[in-house]
Amino acid sequence: MKFFVDSADIKEIRDLAETGLVDGVTTNPSLVAKSGRKFLDVVKEICQVVPGPVSAEVTATDFPTMLKEGQKLAGLAPNIAVKVPLTWDGLKTCRALSSADAKVNVTLCFSAPQALLAAKAGATFISPFVGRHDDIGQDGMALIADIVAIYRNYPALTTEVLVASVRHPIHVVQAAKLGAHVCTLPPNVLRQLANHPLTDKGLDAFLADWKKTGQSIL
Ligand code: G3P
């Protein structure tokens, strides 16, 4: 499974990228606003820090302007994935950009029919929002199961399922069990993946016993 960082915080992205375990980044207008940075500047900087796909979202809602914005964003760096919302204008933009070999991440997906349309439009990634389903008492992971199952019926479809709106490590485990290609994770969730109290307790015990030997490796 590929792990993307879901953030526009360049410090967090740099810190996590140093682990060598970050395969890409996703941003959205809310995350960019939170960063307090100029959109094009922070996206270009992220593209230099992380070689994998970096999603940057258009903000227009009409096809002609979305296409112009998408073409500009795609031109910022070779690893840009243009993010478009799952609307008819977004799907038309996805079709046009993907036909020109640009990477496209179709976002704000909340249903399997939407995901099927995005794949037909040539999306590189589809971003179903799991957490926002859970937030209203629906089963967000059931949506991932449906999309993965549907896509598997059509080997010609190359769209990767990019699980978004991830709230905790269990979402990651469930998504991996279903065979989703990517999880995009807030920095805190990505860091949580490595944490376990028994690991900490076991390491403390190992080191305490090692100290008693009076030895050193170096
Ligand atoms: O990439 C989409 C993601 O940022 C949405 O997450 O927590 O706002 O539902 P959230």
Residues whose N, C-alpha, C, O or C-beta is under 5 A from the ligand:
A	BS01	G3P	D6 T26 G131 R132 A164 S165
